[in-house]
């Protein structure tokens, strides 16, 4: 994804969410609708909810603490192992972790 495409995507997503929807006070009048950048960056609002950000190719870009505790740290892989799909097909242990949660 190109930088300008990512910026456009993030702007559209921020503008679609109202502060009250995520437990924030509306505060003073805003120049634009939706969340401010610093409000989006407040990952504490997720609490104990595991969250993982993937690229369109399945590369793990970021994980919060709850996600790391649940599924392990997936951000340190290099080469083709960066991609979850690659690991799924080449590493039986990667499939076993996911299978454990679907029974």
MARKOLGU-466773 format. One record per residue: residue number from 0; z, x, y of N, C-alpha, C in turn; residue in three letters. Coordinates in pm, whole numbers, plus 50000, padded with zeros to 5 digits. Example, Ala and Ser with C-alpha at 12.3 -4.5 7.8 and 13.67 -1.06 7.14 Angstrom:
REM MARKOLGU-466773
<site num="0" n_zz="50780" n_xx="51319" n_yy="49431" ca_zz="50780" ca_xx="51230" ca_yy="49550" c_zz="50780" c_xx="51320" c_yy="49670" residu="ALA"/>
<site num="1" n_zz="50708" n_xx="51285" n_yy="49775" ca_zz="50714" ca_xx="51367" ca_yy="49894" c_zz="50787" c_xx="51290" c_yy="50003" residu="SER"/>
***
This chain:
REM MARKOLGU-466773
<site num="0" n_zz="50000" n_xx="50085" n_yy="49883" ca_zz="50000" ca_xx="50000" ca_yy="50000" c_zz="50000" c_xx="50089" c_yy="50123" residu="UNK"/>
<site num="1" n_zz="49917" n_xx="50057" n_yy="50216" ca_zz="49910" ca_xx="50133" ca_yy="50341" c_zz="50026" c_xx="50097" c_yy="50433" residu="UNK"/>
<site num="2" n_zz="50062" n_xx="50188" n_yy="50520" ca_zz="50175" ca_xx="50169" ca_yy="50611" c_zz="50160" c_xx="50043" c_yy="50695" residu="UNK"/>
<site num="3" n_zz="50041" n_xx="50019" n_yy="50750" ca_zz="50022" ca_xx="49900" ca_yy="50833" c_zz="50032" c_xx="49772" c_yy="50753" residu="UNK"/>
<site num="4" n_zz="49989" n_xx="49775" n_yy="50627" ca_zz="50003" ca_xx="49658" ca_yy="50541" c_zz="50149" c_xx="49630" c_yy="50510" residu="UNK"/>
<site num="5" n_zz="50224" n_xx="49736" n_yy="50483" ca_zz="50366" ca_xx="49721" ca_yy="50456" c_zz="50438" c_xx="49667" c_yy="50579" residu="UNK"/>
<site num="6" n_zz="50408" n_xx="49722" n_yy="50695" ca_zz="50471" ca_xx="49675" ca_yy="50819" c_zz="50442" c_xx="49528" c_yy="50843" residu="UNK"/>
<site num="7" n_zz="50318" n_xx="49487" n_yy="50821" ca_zz="50282" ca_xx="49347" ca_yy="50838" c_zz="50356" c_xx="49258" c_yy="50740" residu="UNK"/>
<site num="8" n_zz="50363" n_xx="49302" n_yy="50615" ca_zz="50436" ca_xx="49226" ca_yy="50513" c_zz="50583" c_xx="49209" c_yy="50552" residu="UNK"/>
<site num="9" n_zz="50647" n_xx="49319" n_yy="50592" ca_zz="50788" ca_xx="49312" ca_yy="50629" c_zz="50811" c_xx="49223" c_yy="50751" residu="UNK"/>
<site num="10" n_zz="50723" n_xx="49231" n_yy="50851" ca_zz="50736" ca_xx="49144" ca_yy="50968" c_zz="50726" c_xx="48997" c_yy="50929" residu="UNK"/>
<site num="11" n_zz="50629" n_xx="48965" n_yy="50843" ca_zz="50613" ca_xx="48825" ca_yy="50800" c_zz="50734" c_xx="48777" c_yy="50722" residu="UNK"/>
<site num="12" n_zz="50789" n_xx="48861" n_yy="50635" ca_zz="50906" ca_xx="48821" ca_yy="50555" c_zz="51029" c_xx="48805" c_yy="50644" residu="UNK"/>
<site num="13" n_zz="51049" n_xx="48899" n_yy="50738" ca_zz="51164" ca_xx="48888" ca_yy="50829" c_zz="51157" c_xx="48762" c_yy="50912" residu="UNK"/>
<site num="14" n_zz="51038" n_xx="48727" n_yy="50959" ca_zz="51025" ca_xx="48610" ca_yy="51046" c_zz="51043" c_xx="48480" c_yy="50969" residu="UNK"/>
<site num="15" n_zz="51028" n_xx="48485" n_yy="50836" ca_zz="51042" ca_xx="48363" ca_yy="50756" c_zz="51187" c_xx="48331" c_yy="50720" residu="UNK"/>
<site num="16" n_zz="51278" n_xx="48424" n_yy="50745" ca_zz="51419" ca_xx="48405" ca_yy="50708" c_zz="51504" c_xx="48391" c_yy="50832" residu="UNK"/>
<site num="17" n_zz="51581" n_xx="48286" n_yy="50838" ca_zz="51672" ca_xx="48262" ca_yy="50949" c_zz="51807" c_xx="48327" c_yy="50920" residu="UNK"/>
<site num="18" n_zz="51874" n_xx="48380" n_yy="51021" ca_zz="52003" ca_xx="48446" ca_yy="50999" c_zz="52104" c_xx="48359" c_yy="50922" residu="UNK"/>
<site num="19" n_zz="52110" n_xx="48232" n_yy="50953" ca_zz="52206" ca_xx="48144" ca_yy="50886" c_zz="52180" c_xx="48135" c_yy="50736" residu="UNK"/>
<site num="20" n_zz="52055" n_xx="48154" n_yy="50693" ca_zz="52021" ca_xx="48146" ca_yy="50551" c_zz="52083" c_xx="48258" c_yy="50470" residu="UNK"/>
<site num="21" n_zz="52118" n_xx="48368" n_yy="50534" ca_zz="52176" ca_xx="48482" ca_yy="50463" c_zz="52320" c_xx="48510" c_yy="50507" residu="UNK"/>
<site num="22" n_zz="52382" n_xx="48410" n_yy="50569" ca_zz="52522" ca_xx="48421" ca_yy="50605" c_zz="52552" c_xx="48495" c_yy="50734" residu="UNK"/>
<site num="23" n_zz="52452" n_xx="48510" n_yy="50822" ca_zz="52472" ca_xx="48576" ca_yy="50951" c_zz="52477" c_xx="48472" c_yy="51062" residu="UNK"/>
<site num="24" n_zz="52557" n_xx="48501" n_yy="51162" ca_zz="52561" ca_xx="48412" ca_yy="51278" c_zz="52432" c_xx="48425" c_yy="51357" residu="UNK"/>
<site num="25" n_zz="52386" n_xx="48314" n_yy="51412" ca_zz="52263" ca_xx="48315" ca_yy="51490" c_zz="52271" c_xx="48402" c_yy="51613" residu="UNK"/>
<site num="26" n_zz="52386" n_xx="48404" n_yy="51676" ca_zz="52405" ca_xx="48488" ca_yy="51794" c_zz="52324" c_xx="48443" c_yy="51914" residu="UNK"/>
<site num="27" n_zz="52306" n_xx="48533" n_yy="52010" ca_zz="52231" ca_xx="48497" ca_yy="52131" c_zz="52084" c_xx="48470" c_yy="52098" residu="UNK"/>
<site num="28" n_zz="52016" n_xx="48416" n_yy="52196" ca_zz="51875" ca_xx="48383" ca_yy="52179" c_zz="51797" c_xx="48508" c_yy="52136" residu="UNK"/>
<site num="29" n_zz="51705" n_xx="48489" n_yy="52045" ca_zz="51623" ca_xx="48599" ca_yy="51993" c_zz="51483" c_xx="48590" c_yy="52050" residu="UNK"/>
<site num="30" n_zz="51425" n_xx="48705" n_yy="52076" ca_zz="51286" ca_xx="48707" ca_yy="52127" c_zz="51187" c_xx="48664" c_yy="52020" residu="UNK"/>
<site num="31" n_zz="51217" n_xx="48698" n_yy="51894" ca_zz="51131" ca_xx="48657" ca_yy="51783" c_zz="51216" c_xx="48589" c_yy="51678" residu="UNK"/>
<site num="32" n_zz="51152" n_xx="48502" n_yy="51602" ca_zz="51223" ca_xx="48431" ca_yy="51496" c_zz="51255" c_xx="48526" c_yy="51381" residu="UNK"/>
<site num="33" n_zz="51355" n_xx="48492" n_yy="51305" ca_zz="51385" ca_xx="48567" ca_yy="51184" c_zz="51487" c_xx="48677" c_yy="51203" residu="UNK"/>
<site num="34" n_zz="51497" n_xx="48760" n_yy="51100" ca_zz="51597" ca_xx="48867" ca_yy="51098" c_zz="51550" c_xx="48989" c_yy="51175" residu="UNK"/>
<site num="35" n_zz="51647" n_xx="49058" n_yy="51233" ca_zz="51620" ca_xx="49187" ca_yy="51297" c_zz="51619" c_xx="49294" c_yy="51190" residu="UNK"/>
<site num="36" n_zz="51556" n_xx="49408" n_yy="51218" ca_zz="51548" ca_xx="49516" ca_yy="51118" c_zz="51685" c_xx="49557" c_yy="51068" residu="UNK"/>
<site num="37" n_zz="51779" n_xx="49572" n_yy="51161" ca_zz="51912" ca_xx="49617" ca_yy="51120" c_zz="51983" c_xx="49514" c_yy="51033" residu="UNK"/>
<site num="38" n_zz="51950" n_xx="49386" n_yy="51050" ca_zz="52008" ca_xx="49282" ca_yy="50965" c_zz="51951" c_xx="49288" c_yy="50825" residu="UNK"/>
<site num="39" n_zz="51823" n_xx="49319" n_yy="50813" ca_zz="51762" ca_xx="49334" ca_yy="50681" c_zz="51826" c_xx="49450" c_yy="50607" residu="UNK"/>
<site num="40" n_zz="51859" n_xx="49555" n_yy="50676" ca_zz="51915" ca_xx="49676" ca_yy="50616" c_zz="52061" c_xx="49661" c_yy="50576" residu="UNK"/>
<site num="41" n_zz="52121" n_xx="49551" n_yy="50598" ca_zz="52261" ca_xx="49531" ca_yy="50565" c_zz="52274" c_xx="49493" c_yy="50419" residu="UNK"/>
<site num="42" n_zz="52226" n_xx="49590" n_yy="50297" ca_zz="52222" ca_xx="49560" ca_yy="50156" c_zz="52350" c_xx="49503" c_yy="50105" residu="UNK"/>
<site num="43" n_zz="52484" n_xx="49518" n_yy="50200" ca_zz="52614" ca_xx="49464" ca_yy="50159" c_zz="52610" c_xx="49313" c_yy="50143" residu="UNK"/>
<site num="44" n_zz="52513" n_xx="49248" n_yy="50206" ca_zz="52503" ca_xx="49102" ca_yy="50197" c_zz="52471" c_xx="49057" c_yy="50055" residu="UNK"/>
<site num="45" n_zz="52414" n_xx="49147" n_yy="49975" ca_zz="52382" ca_xx="49111" ca_yy="49838" c_zz="52505" c_xx="49110" c_yy="49749" residu="UNK"/>
<site num="46" n_zz="52611" n_xx="49174" n_yy="49795" ca_zz="52733" ca_xx="49177" ca_yy="49715" c_zz="52710" c_xx="49242" c_yy="49581" residu="UNK"/>
<site num="47" n_zz="52740" n_xx="49169" n_yy="49476" ca_zz="52727" ca_xx="49221" ca_yy="49340" c_zz="52593" c_xx="49186" c_yy="49276" residu="UNK"/>
<site num="48" n_zz="52497" n_xx="49141" n_yy="49355" ca_zz="52367" ca_xx="49104" ca_yy="49301" c_zz="52279" c_xx="49228" c_yy="49281" residu="UNK"/>
<site num="49" n_zz="52237" n_xx="49255" n_yy="49157" ca_zz="52150" ca_xx="49370" ca_yy="49135" c_zz="52014" c_xx="49349" c_yy="49204" residu="UNK"/>
<site num="50" n_zz="51964" n_xx="49452" n_yy="49270" ca_zz="51835" ca_xx="49443" ca_yy="49338" c_zz="51758" c_xx="49573" c_yy="49316" residu="UNK"/>
<site num="51" n_zz="51629" n_xx="49558" n_yy="49286" ca_zz="51542" ca_xx="49672" ca_yy="49263" c_zz="51410" c_xx="49643" c_yy="49335" residu="UNK"/>
<site num="52" n_zz="51361" n_xx="49740" n_yy="49411" ca_zz="51234" ca_xx="49725" ca_yy="49481" c_zz="51128" c_xx="49805" c_yy="49406" residu="UNK"/>
<site num="53" n_zz="51020" n_xx="49736" n_yy="49369" ca_zz="50911" ca_xx="49800" ca_yy="49295" c_zz="50784" c_xx="49802" c_yy="49378" residu="UNK"/>
<site num="54" n_zz="50703" n_xx="49906" n_yy="49359" ca_zz="50571" ca_xx="49909" ca_yy="49421" c_zz="50480" c_xx="49816" c_yy="49342" residu="UNK"/>
<site num="55" n_zz="50359" n_xx="49796" n_yy="49391" ca_zz="50264" ca_xx="49712" ca_yy="49319" c_zz="50223" c_xx="49773" c_yy="49186" residu="UNK"/>
<site num="56" n_zz="50250" n_xx="49901" n_yy="49165" ca_zz="50220" ca_xx="49968" ca_yy="49039" c_zz="50340" c_xx="49977" c_yy="48947" residu="UNK"/>
<site num="57" n_zz="50453" n_xx="49920" n_yy="48987" ca_zz="50572" ca_xx="49922" ca_yy="48904" c_zz="50658" c_xx="50046" c_yy="48920" residu="UNK"/>
<site num="58" n_zz="50638" n_xx="50121" n_yy="49026" ca_zz="50723" ca_xx="50237" ca_yy="49055" c_zz="50847" c_xx="50187" c_yy="49125" residu="UNK"/>
<site num="59" n_zz="50964" n_xx="50228" n_yy="49077" ca_zz="51089" ca_xx="50187" ca_yy="49140" c_zz="51107" c_xx="50265" c_yy="49268" residu="UNK"/>
<site num="60" n_zz="51108" n_xx="50194" n_yy="49380" ca_zz="51121" ca_xx="50258" ca_yy="49511" c_zz="51266" c_xx="50266" c_yy="49556" residu="UNK"/>
<site num="61" n_zz="51346" n_xx="50168" n_yy="49517" ca_zz="51486" ca_xx="50165" ca_yy="49558" c_zz="51566" c_xx="50075" c_yy="49465" residu="UNK"/>
<site num="62" n_zz="51693" n_xx="50105" n_yy="49451" ca_zz="51787" ca_xx="50023" ca_yy="49375" c_zz="51919" c_xx="50020" c_yy="49449" residu="UNK"/>
<site num="63" n_zz="51989" n_xx="49908" n_yy="49440" ca_zz="52124" ca_xx="49907" ca_yy="49493" c_zz="52221" c_xx="49947" c_yy="49381" residu="UNK"/>
<site num="64" n_zz="52347" n_xx="49963" n_yy="49416" ca_zz="52447" ca_xx="50011" ca_yy="49321" c_zz="52459" c_xx="49920" c_yy="49198" residu="UNK"/>
<site num="65" n_zz="52458" n_xx="49789" n_yy="49219" ca_zz="52470" ca_xx="49695" ca_yy="49107" c_zz="52353" c_xx="49709" c_yy="49011" residu="UNK"/>
<site num="66" n_zz="52234" n_xx="49733" n_yy="49062" ca_zz="52117" ca_xx="49752" ca_yy="48976" c_zz="52129" c_xx="49879" c_yy="48894" residu="UNK"/>
<site num="67" n_zz="52178" n_xx="49986" n_yy="48955" ca_zz="52196" ca_xx="50112" ca_yy="48883" c_zz="52299" c_xx="50094" c_yy="48772" residu="UNK"/>
<site num="68" n_zz="52407" n_xx="50023" n_yy="48800" ca_zz="52509" ca_xx="49999" ca_yy="48698" c_zz="52456" c_xx="49915" c_yy="48583" residu="UNK"/>
<site num="69" n_zz="52371" n_xx="49819" n_yy="48614" ca_zz="52317" ca_xx="49729" ca_yy="48512" c_zz="52206" c_xx="49794" c_yy="48430" residu="UNK"/>
<site num="70" n_zz="52113" n_xx="49859" n_yy="48496" ca_zz="51992" ca_xx="49906" ca_yy="48427" c_zz="51975" c_xx="50057" c_yy="48427" residu="UNK"/>
<site num="71" n_zz="52064" n_xx="50131" n_yy="48490" ca_zz="52048" ca_xx="50275" ca_yy="48501" c_zz="51965" c_xx="50311" c_yy="48624" residu="UNK"/>
<site num="72" n_zz="51969" n_xx="50438" n_yy="48661" ca_zz="51897" ca_xx="50484" ca_yy="48779" c_zz="51751" c_xx="50509" c_yy="48743" residu="UNK"/>
<site num="73" n_zz="51661" n_xx="50434" n_yy="48805" ca_zz="51518" ca_xx="50447" ca_yy="48778" c_zz="51443" c_xx="50514" c_yy="48891" residu="UNK"/>
<site num="74" n_zz="51514" n_xx="50577" n_yy="48983" ca_zz="51447" ca_xx="50636" ca_yy="49099" c_zz="51418" c_xx="50785" c_yy="49084" residu="UNK"/>
<site num="75" n_zz="51469" n_xx="50849" n_yy="48981" ca_zz="51454" ca_xx="50993" ca_yy="48969" c_zz="51342" c_xx="51040" c_yy="48878" residu="UNK"/>
<site num="76" n_zz="51261" n_xx="50949" n_yy="48827" ca_zz="51153" ca_xx="50988" ca_yy="48737" c_zz="51039" c_xx="51054" c_yy="48813" residu="UNK"/>
<site num="77" n_zz="50965" n_xx="51141" n_yy="48743" ca_zz="50849" ca_xx="51206" ca_yy="48803" c_zz="50728" c_xx="51184" c_yy="48715" residu="UNK"/>
<site num="78" n_zz="50611" n_xx="51215" n_yy="48769" ca_zz="50487" ca_xx="51200" ca_yy="48693" c_zz="50464" c_xx="51054" c_yy="48654" residu="UNK"/>
<site num="79" n_zz="50400" n_xx="51035" n_yy="48540" ca_zz="50372" ca_xx="50899" ca_yy="48493" c_zz="50498" c_xx="50821" c_yy="48459" residu="UNK"/>
<site num="80" n_zz="50608" n_xx="50891" n_yy="48431" ca_zz="50733" ca_xx="50823" ca_yy="48397" c_zz="50790" c_xx="50744" c_yy="48515" residu="UNK"/>
<site num="81" n_zz="50737" n_xx="50765" n_yy="48637" ca_zz="50783" ca_xx="50688" ca_yy="48753" c_zz="50753" c_xx="50539" c_yy="48736" residu="UNK"/>
<site num="82" n_zz="50653" n_xx="50507" n_yy="48656" ca_zz="50606" ca_xx="50369" ca_yy="48643" c_zz="50672" c_xx="50300" c_yy="48525" residu="UNK"/>
<site num="83" n_zz="50735" n_xx="50187" n_yy="48550" ca_zz="50807" ca_xx="50115" ca_yy="48445" c_zz="50716" c_xx="50074" c_yy="48331" residu="UNK"/>
<site num="84" n_zz="50594" n_xx="50034" n_yy="48364" ca_zz="50501" ca_xx="49992" ca_yy="48259" c_zz="50469" c_xx="50108" c_yy="48165" residu="UNK"/>
<site num="85" n_zz="50450" n_xx="50226" n_yy="48221" ca_zz="50423" ca_xx="50345" ca_yy="48139" c_zz="50540" c_xx="50369" c_yy="48043" residu="UNK"/>
<site num="86" n_zz="50662" n_xx="50366" n_yy="48096" ca_zz="50780" ca_xx="50388" ca_yy="48012" c_zz="50794" c_xx="50278" c_yy="47907" residu="UNK"/>
<site num="87" n_zz="50759" n_xx="50155" n_yy="47942" ca_zz="50768" ca_xx="50043" ca_yy="47849" c_zz="50683" c_xx="50070" c_yy="47724" residu="UNK"/>
<site num="88" n_zz="50562" n_xx="50120" n_yy="47745" ca_zz="50472" ca_xx="50142" ca_yy="47634" c_zz="50493" c_xx="50275" c_yy="47563" residu="UNK"/>
<site num="89" n_zz="50554" n_xx="50372" n_yy="47626" ca_zz="50566" ca_xx="50505" ca_yy="47565" c_zz="50707" c_xx="50540" c_yy="47520" residu="UNK"/>
<site num="90" n_zz="50807" n_xx="50464" n_yy="47564" ca_zz="50945" ca_xx="50498" ca_yy="47531" c_zz="51016" c_xx="50378" c_yy="47471" residu="UNK"/>
<site num="91" n_zz="51044" n_xx="50380" n_yy="47341" ca_zz="51113" ca_xx="50267" ca_yy="47278" c_zz="51247" c_xx="50234" c_yy="47347" residu="UNK"/>
<site num="92" n_zz="51315" n_xx="50334" n_yy="47399" ca_zz="51444" ca_xx="50309" ca_yy="47465" c_zz="51427" c_xx="50220" c_yy="47589" residu="UNK"/>
<site num="93" n_zz="51314" n_xx="50231" n_yy="47658" ca_zz="51290" ca_xx="50148" ca_yy="47776" c_zz="51276" c_xx="50001" c_yy="47736" residu="UNK"/>
<site num="94" n_zz="51214" n_xx="49975" n_yy="47622" ca_zz="51202" ca_xx="49837" ca_yy="47574" c_zz="51336" c_xx="49786" c_yy="47525" residu="UNK"/>
<site num="95" n_zz="51414" n_xx="49871" n_yy="47462" ca_zz="51543" ca_xx="49830" ca_yy="47407" c_zz="51639" c_xx="49782" c_yy="47516" residu="UNK"/>
<site num="96" n_zz="51638" n_xx="49848" n_yy="47631" ca_zz="51726" ca_xx="49808" ca_yy="47742" c_zz="51693" c_xx="49667" c_yy="47787" residu="UNK"/>
<site num="97" n_zz="51565" n_xx="49636" n_yy="47802" ca_zz="51525" ca_xx="49502" ca_yy="47846" c_zz="51549" c_xx="49398" c_yy="47738" residu="UNK"/>
<site num="98" n_zz="51528" n_xx="49435" n_yy="47614" ca_zz="51548" ca_xx="49340" ca_yy="47503" c_zz="51694" c_xx="49298" c_yy="47493" residu="UNK"/>
<site num="99" n_zz="51783" n_xx="49388" n_yy="47527" ca_zz="51926" ca_xx="49361" ca_yy="47519" c_zz="51964" c_xx="49241" c_yy="47605" residu="UNK"/>
<site num="100" n_zz="51893" n_xx="49219" n_yy="47718" ca_zz="51929" ca_xx="49112" ca_yy="47810" c_zz="51853" c_xx="48982" c_yy="47785" residu="UNK"/>
<site num="101" n_zz="51762" n_xx="48981" n_yy="47687" ca_zz="51683" ca_xx="48860" ca_yy="47663" c_zz="51724" c_xx="48786" c_yy="47537" residu="UNK"/>
<site num="102" n_zz="51823" n_xx="48832" n_yy="47469" ca_zz="51867" ca_xx="48765" ca_yy="47345" c_zz="51947" c_xx="48642" c_yy="47376" residu="UNK"/>
***
